[in-house]
Amino acid sequence: MSKEGTDSAFITKLSSFSGKLTANKYIISIRDAFGAALPLTIIASFFVLINNLLLDPKIGLFKNIPGRQFITNIGIQAYNGTLGMMGLIVTFLIGYYLGKQLGSDGVLDGVISVAALVTLIPNIITITSNSGKAFKASAVLTQTQTSAEGMFLGIFAALIATRLLEWISKSDKLKISMPDGVPPAIANSFNGLIPALFVISIFGIFEETIVALTGMNVPDLMIKILQAPLVGGFQNYFGITFYGFLTCLLFTVGIHGDFVLGAVSSPILLTAFQQNMSAVKAGKVAPNIVTQPYVDCYIYITMISLVIAIFIGSHKANYRSIAKIGAVPALFNISEPLLFGLPVVFNPILAIPYVLVPICSSTLAYFATAFGLVAKTYVVVPWVTPAILSGFLATGGDWRASVLQIVIIIAGVFIYLPFVYAANRVKDPS
């Protein structure tokens, strides 16, 4: 069989599989939820870009302008109200859209989904004050729980809670009949009262059972399970490549990989960076290949590859429109508009290359550095610094690092292109 025939067969099978999967009610609900929340990700990206590139107190282009802190605070509050609440908002929307898929009006499903999520969140948390003193607080929701960090738990809660609610609601014996003059919204709420009681009770029992059996709350248990494979191994090729792969894999199912795995990776990567910087200052050779700037400059720069691939090969108007919106954020390594807008999340036809690209970029960067083709990273640059410039700065002015970044981006384009072509054959569910 010719190469073209093999490629065509692969694209046909991939298109067929993706078409069937994206027609699933649960996948459609998640897709529509992320689509409805897309404006919030764009707004948040705008303020993140301003605060990190223009107003950063150390390296911002406008760091000395009057009222800098006032403007920065506006951006922080805007982020808190958008991506800072993304977990709760998406949880409601998934419940709402899945409820409509299952035949209800969706409103109660969305409300119960959020209630189920909060039921799984611990009642008492430990908070560290600015003075370093730790104390316990109750009836508190932190941004760790309400933002993208808590999104996976929210997806789980919404899918299970809505399915349970609709299943239990089928029993007429559990409905509370209201007089004809009662507004429909109130009548529907009372019809769902007893089923909702059962659903929330089930989630409460589940949460307390997990705590009793493991001594850990549900969010912490999930994080521990996800982080366990990453303890150690960052300074070898397989360790850092697996880290990049796992981070992106988590993103494809709605988990913010950087947030979840950052507790493990950040101390190790920043320590390696500090060792490199100290060595260079002392006139010695930097000892570590993998540092935080290495990860930021090489592994996570390829969303622009997806944008380029879409402009080259996509015939879908919605893909091209989202790519135009996400192009500028992608230049600054802000991926949320593309992740949730196309989406990449829960979209197998784009999720596959999304997890393959970091394997490629890690391979190119690791061995180029190991063989001395580019200098090791020892300068911290803001993660929103565009590729080409970031590599040059992170290596202390090595132009070859910029060339390496260009190679990584081009390689990413070639990885994405077959899947973009495959996406052309998939009809979007209405």
HELIX and SHEET records of a PDB file:
HELIX    1   1 LYS A    3  THR A   22  1                                  20    
HELIX    2   2 LYS A   25  ALA A   36  1                                  12    
HELIX    3   3 LEU A   38  LEU A   49  1                                  12    
HELIX    4   4 ILE A   50  LEU A   54  3                                   5    
HELIX    5   5 ARG A   68  GLY A   81  1                                  14    
HELIX    6   6 LEU A   83  MET A   85  5                                   3    
HELIX    7   7 MET A   86  GLN A  101  1                                  16    
HELIX    8   8 VAL A  107  LEU A  120  1                                  14    
HELIX    9   9 GLN A  143  THR A  146  1                                   4    
HELIX   10  10 ALA A  148  GLY A  150  5                                   3    
HELIX   11  11 MET A  151  ILE A  168  1                                  18    
HELIX   12  12 ASP A  172  LEU A  174  5                                   3    
HELIX   13  13 PRO A  184  ASN A  191  1                                   8    
HELIX   14  14 LEU A  193  THR A  214  1                                  22    
HELIX   15  15 VAL A  218  GLN A  227  1                                  10    
HELIX   16  16 ALA A  228  LEU A  230  5                                   3    
HELIX   17  17 TYR A  237  THR A  252  1                                  16    
HELIX   18  18 GLY A  257  LYS A  281  1                                  25    
HELIX   19  19 GLN A  292  TYR A  294  1                                   3    
HELIX   20  20 VAL A  295  ILE A  299  3                                   5    
HELIX   21  21 MET A  303  GLY A  313  1                                  11    
HELIX   22  22 ALA A  317  LEU A  331  1                                  15    
HELIX   23  23 GLU A  336  GLY A  341  1                                   6    
HELIX   24  24 PRO A  348  ALA A  370  1                                  23    
HELIX   25  25 LEU A  389  ALA A  394  1                                   6    
HELIX   26  26 TRP A  399  ASN A  424  1                                  26    
SHEET    1   A 2 ILE A 124  THR A 128  0                                        
SHEET    2   A 2 ALA A 134  SER A 138 -1                                        
END                                                                             
